Amino acid sequence: IFLAAKPAAYSWTSMPGRPLADPGVDGFTAAWRQLSAGGRRLHLISGTPRTIGTSVPTCLLEHPNDVLACAVRRDAALQRDDQRQVARAAWKGPMSVVELTDRLCDATWCYARIGSLAVYRDANHVSLEYARLLAPHAIAQLPAVLRSP
């Protein structure tokens, strides 16, 4: 089963009588336990980096000649909710990762536009056009991911 999620994209409140120490971890633990029943293996698709937090296409239109105006520093874009940290805390079983971060970021920046393509279609979802460019990179990782324990 391939999983992708943004664990800290929303705020959470515990239900009465069911306190959550860490809602992202607790919620994923319960869901992933059910998904892995019967020996199904879990594979994580790396999350998309955080963006500027508003409409990326609007930012790109307002700054057509400034590639960094809509970019986010890599450390900030990846730090707010490291999906892998939540996954590791939530799931103790084997889990492999399809890693696409380096196709969205270089060592310093995570970009809103790469080449002539907008990376995002809104404030945080990858555009269809860019997803099509990412697909071969994800597919190339599948043999190794599926062989992993």
C-alpha positions as CSV (number, residue, x, y, z in Angstrom):
1,I,0.0,0.0,0.0
2,F,1.4,3.4,-1.0
3,L,0.8,6.3,1.4
4,A,1.2,10.0,1.2
5,A,-0.1,12.5,3.7
6,K,0.6,15.9,5.4
7,P,0.5,15.0,9.1
8,A,0.7,18.6,10.3
9,A,-1.5,20.3,7.7
10,Y,-4.4,20.6,10.1
11,S,-4.9,21.1,13.8
12,W,-6.5,18.3,15.8
13,T,-8.6,18.0,18.9
14,S,-8.8,14.8,21.0
15,M,-12.2,13.1,21.3
16,P,-13.7,13.0,24.8
17,G,-12.2,10.0,26.7
18,R,-9.6,9.4,24.0
19,P,-6.6,11.7,24.5
20,L,-4.1,12.0,21.7
21,A,-0.4,12.6,22.8
22,D,0.5,13.5,19.2
23,P,-2.5,13.6,16.8
24,G,-0.5,13.0,13.7
25,V,1.4,10.0,15.1
26,D,-1.6,8.6,17.0
27,G,-3.9,8.9,14.0
28,F,-1.5,7.4,11.6
29,T,-0.6,4.6,14.0
30,A,-4.3,3.4,14.2
31,A,-4.9,3.8,10.4
32,W,-1.6,2.1,9.4
33,R,-2.2,-0.8,11.8
34,Q,-5.5,-1.5,9.9
35,L,-3.9,-1.0,6.5
36,S,-1.1,-3.4,7.2
37,A,-3.4,-6.2,8.5
38,G,-2.8,-9.5,6.7
39,G,0.8,-8.8,5.9
40,R,0.3,-5.9,3.5
41,R,3.4,-3.8,3.3
42,L,3.4,0.0,3.6
43,H,5.4,2.3,1.3
44,L,5.6,6.1,1.9
45,I,5.7,8.6,-1.0
46,S,7.7,11.6,0.2
47,G,5.6,14.6,0.9
48,T,5.7,17.8,-1.1
49,P,7.7,20.6,0.5
50,R,5.8,23.5,2.2
51,T,5.2,26.4,-0.1
52,I,4.7,30.1,0.4
53,G,1.3,29.2,1.9
54,T,-0.8,31.1,-0.6
55,S,-1.7,30.6,-4.2
56,V,1.5,29.6,-5.9
57,P,0.2,30.3,-9.4
58,T,-0.8,33.8,-8.4
59,C,2.7,34.4,-7.0
60,L,4.2,33.1,-10.2
61,L,2.1,35.5,-12.2
62,E,3.0,38.4,-10.0
63,H,6.8,37.6,-10.3
64,P,7.3,36.1,-13.7
65,N,11.0,36.9,-13.8
66,D,12.0,36.2,-10.2
67,V,12.3,32.5,-9.7
68,L,13.1,32.9,-5.9
69,A,10.1,35.2,-5.2
70,C,7.8,32.1,-4.8
71,A,10.5,29.6,-3.7
72,V,11.0,28.5,-0.1
73,R,14.3,27.7,1.5
74,R,14.7,24.0,1.6
75,D,15.3,23.8,5.4
76,A,12.0,25.7,6.0
77,A,10.0,23.9,3.4
78,L,10.9,20.4,4.7
79,Q,11.1,21.2,8.5
80,R,7.5,22.0,9.5
81,D,6.1,18.5,9.3
82,D,8.7,16.0,8.3
83,Q,6.5,13.2,7.1
84,R,9.2,10.6,7.6
85,Q,9.5,11.5,11.3
86,V,5.8,11.1,11.8
87,A,5.8,7.8,9.8
88,R,8.7,6.4,11.9
89,A,7.0,7.4,15.2
90,A,3.7,6.0,14.1
91,W,4.8,2.8,12.4
92,K,7.4,0.4,13.8
93,G,7.1,-2.1,10.9
94,P,9.0,-2.1,7.7
95,M,8.3,0.9,5.4
96,S,10.2,2.0,2.3
97,V,10.1,5.5,0.8
98,V,9.6,6.7,-2.8
99,E,11.7,9.8,-2.6
100,L,10.9,12.8,-4.8
101,T,12.1,15.7,-2.7
102,D,15.2,16.3,-4.9
103,R,13.0,16.7,-7.9
104,L,11.3,19.7,-6.2
105,C,14.3,21.2,-4.4
106,D,18.0,21.7,-4.8
107,A,20.4,22.0,-1.8
108,T,19.1,25.4,-0.9
109,W,15.6,26.1,-2.4
110,C,12.3,24.4,-3.1
111,Y,10.9,25.9,-6.2
112,A,7.4,26.9,-7.3
113,R,8.5,26.9,-10.9
114,I,11.0,24.6,-12.5
115,G,11.9,25.3,-16.1
116,S,8.7,26.6,-17.6
117,L,6.4,24.5,-15.5
118,A,4.5,25.6,-12.3
119,V,5.2,22.9,-9.7
120,Y,2.0,23.6,-7.8
121,R,-1.6,24.1,-8.9
122,D,-2.6,25.9,-5.7
123,A,-1.1,26.5,-2.3
124,N,0.3,23.0,-1.9
125,H,-0.8,20.4,-4.5
126,V,1.6,19.5,-7.3
127,S,0.3,20.5,-10.7
128,L,-0.8,17.8,-13.2
129,E,2.0,18.8,-15.6
130,Y,4.7,18.6,-12.9
131,A,3.3,15.3,-11.6
132,R,3.7,13.9,-15.1
133,L,7.3,14.8,-15.0
134,L,7.7,13.2,-11.5
135,A,6.0,9.9,-12.5
136,P,9.0,8.4,-14.3
137,H,11.3,9.1,-11.3
138,A,8.8,7.5,-8.9
139,I,8.3,4.5,-11.2
140,A,12.1,4.0,-11.5
141,Q,12.2,3.6,-7.7
142,L,9.5,0.9,-7.6
143,P,11.6,-2.2,-8.1
144,A,13.9,-1.3,-5.2
145,V,11.0,-0.1,-3.0
146,L,9.0,-3.3,-3.6
147,R,12.0,-5.5,-2.9
148,S,12.7,-3.8,0.4
149,P,11.7,-5.5,3.7
